[in-house]
Amino acid sequence: MNEKDFFKQLKALYLPIAYHHFEEGHSPSPPFMVYYTPQSENFGADNQVYHKGAQFILELYTSKKDLDVEGKVEAFLTEQQLFFDKVETYIDTEQLYQVAFYFAF
């Protein structure tokens, strides 16, 4: 599976989603998601890359702690057979919860 196919399938969760950020003034009401690739995760030897990979961060934003939506994202990642970790924080200035899912493929 490649990045393009994966994020097409992610739209099946029916949540607004954007790469890195929504344009100023076009941010939807929560819940919504943002994803980005902070770095590559390549495998190589003998000075060559044998398998190109990337680390992804998928951020879920909600106005209140929403275990149902969070569970849908977790179920989706599990269905895709992706190992993931997550970190949660509350953004005071935005009054939003952020759950960041870290995974690679």
Sequence and secondary structure as in RCSB ss.txt:
>XXXX:A:sequence
MNEKDFFKQLKALYLPIAYHHFEEGHSPSPPFMVYYTPQSENFGADNQVYHKGAQFILELYTSKKDLDVEGKVEA
FLTEQQLFFDKVETYIDTEQLYQVAFYFAF
>XXXX:A:secstr
  HHHHHHHHGGG   EEES   TT   SSSEEEEEEEEE  EEETTEEEE  EEEEEEEEESS  HHHHHHHHH
HHHHTT   EEEEEEETTTTEEEEEEEEE 
